[in-house]
């Protein structure tokens, strides 16, 4: 997959590296701005199973 992406980019090695960096940053931005906030209510991170009402020892 990465080879296909690299071969289809225009320019020399430095231009391809810069375009790849911009694309990677855009993907990370999209994930943090749109995908993760959308998926956060669906994930069980706030499902606490220990309530602290038991006695210790």
C-alpha positions as semicolon CSV with decimal commas, in nm:
position;residue;x (nm);y (nm);z (nm)
1;X;0,000;0,000;0,000
2;X;0,275;0,246;0,091
3;X;0,467;0,156;-0,220
4;X;0,164;0,222;-0,437
5;X;0,111;0,558;-0,264
6;X;0,479;0,652;-0,304
7;X;0,487;0,560;-0,673
8;X;0,180;0,770;-0,752
9;X;0,308;1,089;-0,591
10;X;0,456;1,353;-0,822
11;X;0,805;1,501;-0,793
12;X;1,140;1,388;-0,665
13;X;1,214;1,223;-0,329
14;X;1,198;1,547;-0,128
15;X;0,867;1,656;-0,281
16;X;0,722;1,310;-0,223
17;X;0,841;1,316;0,138
18;X;0,684;1,659;0,194
19;X;0,354;1,550;0,037
20;X;0,358;1,232;0,247
21;X;0,413;1,437;0,562
22;X;0,126;1,672;0,476
23;X;-0,105;1,379;0,405
24;X;-0,009;1,207;0,732
25;X;-0,072;1,528;0,928
26;X;-0,408;1,571;0,755
27;X;-0,508;1,216;0,848
28;X;-0,408;1,271;1,212
29;X;-0,598;1,602;1,219
30;X;-0,910;1,439;1,074
31;X;-0,892;1,157;1,328
32;X;-0,860;1,391;1,625
33;X;-1,120;1,641;1,505
34;X;-1,390;1,413;1,366
35;X;-1,343;1,038;1,415
36;X;-1,232;1,020;1,780
37;X;-1,499;1,261;1,913
38;X;-1,763;1,067;1,720
39;X;-1,642;0,730;1,853
40;X;-1,578;0,838;2,214
41;X;-1,937;0,786;2,340
42;X;-1,932;0,437;2,190
43;X;-1,620;0,328;2,382
44;X;-1,643;0,182;2,734
45;X;-1,377;0,401;2,901
46;X;-1,618;0,547;3,159
47;X;-1,779;0,215;3,255
48;X;-1,644;0,182;3,609
49;X;-1,682;-0,155;3,777
50;X;-1,530;-0,060;4,115
51;X;-1,749;0,178;4,313
52;X;-1,549;0,206;4,636
53;X;-1,840;0,114;4,864
54;X;-1,680;-0,206;4,996
55;X;-1,483;-0,235;5,320
56;X;-1,107;-0,266;5,316
57;X;-0,941;-0,553;5,503
